[in-house]
């Protein structure tokens, strides 16, 4: 190994992943499955996130769980050998409060990452600890009003505000944070909570970071090109398309027409159908005499004689008939007359 590899392994890196939200914007799917466990392109959202962290030399996970948190804990323990700690959040008071709880598991003098549980980031972050400076991932967007917005001077961050009505830039926080230690963030969150400082009724991490900035802490920016939101159906489908462009697994399937990119589970059954482009078929799903494009189909779902586009179908559902756009939750049953 090179000296860079030796240096990386000298730094023990933890990552906080807040995944306690109820996923209101992704209902009906999140009535029975926590948002981080919704699957596409061959694995759940959370697996996409954790696999990326493992590729970047993360040594331990701290997950903040709440809604159906036992399912998330079971998934992580069964799938991964990396050490993982779980913090339960009983009150959904905002991202800042979730991180405040997670900091109980972070030593004062050690570096750590925060990565949001509904965002997939594609970036090499293995070298973030090589400089003694806090860092925030940033991304340029057309409309930044629903994000934490940053002001920059070169790479240095000189201002930040959560969900401003009149943004001062188009650079927003891209769901990735690195801290050299936990002391300053812990102190700032304590101040925010004790003084009941909130934005739109929630304790915001951005407000705590702005407070640190005002106290003289230095933050540098890291431009994140691959930033994929999974927070609502339209962004989940958009992220699904981008992931399949890189990770599609099937180009031909006898007796069917496959239009790549698609991801078809090895134990899925497909008969007399046209699949793709941009379709994921989950484990043990069954598709017959159907045309599917730009859609996500969950595990154990049966679809017959359907034309589906731009749709999300949950696990263990059954649909027979004709439709053009559909969001169907887990264990649903729909039958329509085929013309």
C-alpha positions in Angstrom: 0.0 0.0 0.0 1.0 3.6 -0.5 1.5 6.1 2.2 -1.9 7.6 1.5 -3.5 4.2 2.3 -1.6 3.9 5.5 -2.7 7.4 6.5 -6.3 6.7 5.8 -6.4 3.6 8.1 -4.9 5.6 11.0 -8.1 7.7 11.2 -11.0 5.8 12.7 -14.1 7.2 10.9 -17.7 7.0 12.0 -20.7 8.0 10.0 -24.0 9.2 11.3 -27.0 8.3 9.2 -30.4 9.8 10.3 -33.2 7.5 9.2 -36.0 8.2 11.7 -38.5 10.0 9.4 -41.9 8.6 8.5 -41.5 9.3 4.8 -44.8 11.1 4.3 -44.0 12.1 0.7 -43.5 8.5 -0.2 -46.8 7.1 1.0 -48.4 4.6 0.4 -45.1 2.7 0.2 -43.9 3.9 3.6 -47.1 2.7 5.4 -45.4 -0.7 5.6 -41.8 -0.2 4.7 -39.5 2.5 6.1 -38.2 4.9 3.4 -34.6 3.8 3.7 -35.6 0.2 2.8 -37.4 1.0 -0.4 -35.5 -0.8 -3.1 -34.5 0.0 -6.7 -31.6 -1.0 -9.0 -31.1 -4.1 -7.0 -31.0 -2.9 -3.4 -32.6 -0.6 -0.8 -31.8 3.1 -0.6 -29.9 2.5 2.7 -27.8 -0.2 1.1 -26.8 2.2 -1.7 -25.7 4.7 1.0 -23.8 2.2 3.3 -22.1 0.6 0.3 -20.8 4.0 -0.7 -19.5 4.7 2.8 -17.7 1.3 2.9 -16.0 2.2 -0.3 -14.8 5.4 1.4 -13.1 3.7 4.4 -15.8 4.3 7.0 -15.3 2.1 10.1 -18.5 2.4 12.2 -22.1 3.5 11.6 -24.4 5.4 14.0 -28.0 5.2 12.8 -30.7 7.4 14.2 -33.9 5.3 13.9 -37.6 5.8 14.8 -40.4 4.9 12.5 -40.2 1.1 12.0 -36.7 1.4 13.3 -36.6 -2.3 14.2 -36.8 -3.2 10.5 -33.8 -0.9 9.7 -31.8 -2.4 12.6 -32.5 -5.9 11.5 -31.6 -5.1 7.9 -28.2 -3.6 8.8 -27.3 -6.3 11.3 -28.1 -9.1 8.8 -26.5 -7.6 5.7 -23.3 -5.9 7.1 -20.5 -6.9 9.4 -19.4 -3.3 10.0 -20.0 -2.2 13.6 -23.2 -0.3 13.9 -24.9 1.5 16.8 -28.5 2.6 16.9 -30.0 5.6 18.6 -33.8 5.9 18.9 -35.5 9.2 18.2 -38.9 9.3 19.7 -39.7 13.0 18.8 -39.4 14.2 15.2 -38.1 17.6 16.0 -35.9 18.1 13.0 -32.5 17.0 11.6 -30.6 19.0 14.2 -32.3 17.1 17.0 -31.5 13.8 15.4 -27.9 14.7 15.2 -27.9 15.9 18.8 -29.1 12.4 19.9 -26.5 10.7 17.7 -23.6 12.7 19.1 -24.0 10.6 22.3 -22.1 7.9 20.4 -19.3 10.1 19.0 -16.2 10.8 21.1 -15.4 14.5 21.5 -11.9 14.3 19.9 -12.6 12.1 16.9 -13.7 13.0 13.3 -17.0 11.8 11.9 -19.3 12.1 8.9 -23.0 12.8 8.6 -24.8 11.6 5.5 -28.6 11.9 5.1 -30.7 8.7 4.9 -32.7 9.8 1.8 -29.8 11.0 -0.3 -27.4 8.9 -2.4 -24.1 10.6 -2.9 -21.5 9.5 -5.4 -18.1 11.1 -4.4 -14.7 10.1 -3.3 -14.6 11.3 0.3 -11.8 9.1 1.6 -9.5 12.1 1.9 -11.7 14.5 3.9 -9.7 14.0 7.1 -6.4 15.0 5.5 -7.0 18.7 6.5 -8.0 20.0 9.9 -11.1 21.7 8.7 -14.9 21.0 8.8 -16.3 20.3 5.4 -19.8 20.4 3.8 -20.8 18.8 0.5 -22.4 21.3 -1.9 -24.4 21.0 -5.1 -25.7 23.7 -7.5 -29.5 23.6 -8.1 -31.9 25.8 -10.1 -34.3 26.4 -7.2 -32.5 26.3 -3.8 -35.4 27.6 -1.6 -36.2 24.2 0.0 -32.6 23.5 1.0 -29.9 24.8 3.2 -28.3 27.6 1.1 -24.6 28.6 1.3 -22.5 31.6 0.5 -19.0 30.9 -0.7 -15.7 32.7 -1.0 -13.7 30.3 -3.1 -13.9 26.9 -1.3 -14.6 28.6 2.1 -18.2 28.8 3.3 -18.9 32.3 4.7 -22.7 32.1 5.2 -25.5 29.6 5.4 -29.3 29.7 6.0 -32.0 27.1 6.0 -34.8 27.3 3.3 -34.5 31.0 2.6 -37.3 32.8 0.7 -34.6 34.9 -1.1 -31.5 32.7 -1.6 -28.2 34.5 -2.0 -26.8 31.7 -4.1 -27.7 28.5 -5.9 -25.3 26.4 -3.9 -27.0 24.1 -1.4 -26.0 21.6 1.2 -25.8 18.2 -0.5 -26.5 16.0 2.5 -22.8 15.3 3.4 -20.9 16.8 6.4 -17.5 16.2 7.9 -16.4 17.4 11.3 -12.9 17.2 12.7 -14.4 16.5 16.2 -17.7 16.7 18.0 -17.1 19.4 20.6 -18.2 22.5 18.7 -21.2 20.9 17.0 -22.4 19.4 20.3 -22.1 22.8 22.0 -23.8 24.6 19.1 -26.8 22.2 19.1 -27.1 22.5 22.9 -27.3 26.3 22.4 -30.0 25.9 19.7 -32.1 23.6 21.7 -31.8 25.4 25.0 -32.8 28.7 23.4 -35.6 27.1 21.4 -34.2 28.3 18.0 -36.0 26.7 15.2 -36.8 27.1 11.5 -40.3 26.2 10.3 -40.9 24.6 13.7 -37.9 22.3 13.6 -34.4 22.2 15.1 -32.3 22.6 12.1 -28.7 21.4 11.7 -28.0 24.3 9.4 -28.9 26.8 12.1 -26.4 25.1 14.4 -23.7 25.2 11.7 -24.4 28.9 11.1 -23.9 29.5 14.8 -20.6 27.7 14.6 -19.6 29.8 11.6 -20.5 33.0 13.6 -18.2 31.8 16.4 -15.3 31.6 14.1 -15.3 27.9 13.0 -14.0 27.3 9.5 -16.0 25.3 6.9 -14.8 24.3 3.5 -17.0 23.1 0.6 -16.7 19.9 -1.4 -18.6 19.9 -4.7 -20.7 16.8 -5.0 -21.6 16.1 -8.7 -23.5 12.9 -8.0 -26.3 13.9 -5.6 -29.5 11.9 -5.8 -32.6 12.7 -3.8 -34.9 9.8 -2.9 -37.4 11.8 -0.8 -40.5 11.7 -3.0 -41.9 9.6 -5.9 -40.7 11.8 -8.8 -37.1 12.2 -7.4 -37.0 8.5 -6.5 -37.8 7.6 -10.1 -35.2 10.2 -11.3 -32.5 8.7 -9.1 -33.6 5.2 -10.2 -32.9 6.2 -13.8 -29.4 7.5 -12.9 -28.5 4.4 -10.9 -29.6 2.1 -13.8 -27.5 3.9 -16.3 -24.5 2.7 -14.2 -25.8 -0.6 -12.7 -28.2 -2.2 -15.2 -27.7 -6.0 -15.2 -29.8 -7.6 -18.0 -29.7 -6.9 -21.8 -31.4 -10.1 -23.1 -34.0 -12.5 -21.7 -35.4 -15.3 -23.8 -39.1 -14.9 -24.8 -39.1 -11.2 -23.9 -37.9 -7.9 -25.3 -35.5 -6.1 -23.0 -34.7 -2.4 -23.6 -31.7 -1.5 -21.3 -30.9 -0.3 -18.8 -32.9 -2.5 -16.5 -32.3 -4.5 -13.3 -34.0 -7.8 -13.0 -33.6 -9.9 -9.9 -32.1 -13.4 -10.7 -35.2 -15.1 -9.2 -37.8 -12.9 -10.9 -40.0 -14.5 -13.6 -40.7 -12.6 -16.8 -42.8 -14.0 -19.6 -43.9 -12.6 -22.9 -43.2 -9.0 -21.9 -41.4 -5.8 -22.9 -39.3 -4.5 -20.1 -37.5 -1.2 -20.2 -35.9 1.2 -20.4 -35.4 2.1 -16.7 -37.2 -0.8 -15.0 -36.2 -2.6 -11.7 -37.9 -5.9 -10.9 -37.6 -7.1 -7.3 -36.9 -10.5 -5.8 -39.5 -13.2 -6.7 -41.5 -10.7 -8.8 -43.6 -12.1 -11.6 -44.3 -10.2 -14.8 -46.4 -11.7 -17.7 -47.8 -10.3 -20.9 -47.0 -6.7 -19.9 -45.1 -3.6 -21.0 -43.1 -1.8 -18.3 -41.1 1.3 -18.7 -39.6 3.8 -16.2 -40.9 1.8 -13.2 -39.9 0.2 -10.0 -41.5 -3.2 -9.1 -41.1 -4.5 -5.5 -40.3 -8.0 -4.2 -42.9 -10.7 -4.6 -45.2 -8.5 -6.8 -47.3 -10.1 -9.6 -48.1 -8.0 -12.7 -50.1 -9.5 -15.6 -51.5 -7.9 -18.8 -50.5 -4.4 -17.9 -49.0 -1.3 -19.6 -47.1 0.6 -16.9 -45.0 3.8 -17.2 -43.5 6.1 -14.6 -44.8 3.9 -11.8 -43.8 2.5 -8.4 -45.3 -0.8 -7.2 -44.6 -1.9 -3.7 -43.8 -5.4 -2.3 -46.2 -8.4 -2.5 -48.7 -6.5 -4.6 -50.8 -7.8 -7.5 -52.0 -5.9 -10.5 -53.9 -7.2 -13.5 -55.5 -5.0 -16.1 -54.4 -1.9 -17.9 -52.9 1.3 -16.6 -50.4 3.9 -17.7 -49.2 5.5 -14.4 -49.6 3.9 -11.0 -48.2 4.1 -7.4 -49.4 1.0 -5.6 -48.5 0.2 -2.0 -47.4 -3.1 -0.5 -49.8 -6.1 -0.5 -52.4 -4.3 -2.7 -54.6 -6.1 -5.1 -56.0 -4.5 -8.3 -57.8 -6.2 -11.2 -59.1 -4.4 -14.2 -60.6 -5.8 -17.4 -58.0 -6.2 -20.2 -59.2 -4.8 -23.5 
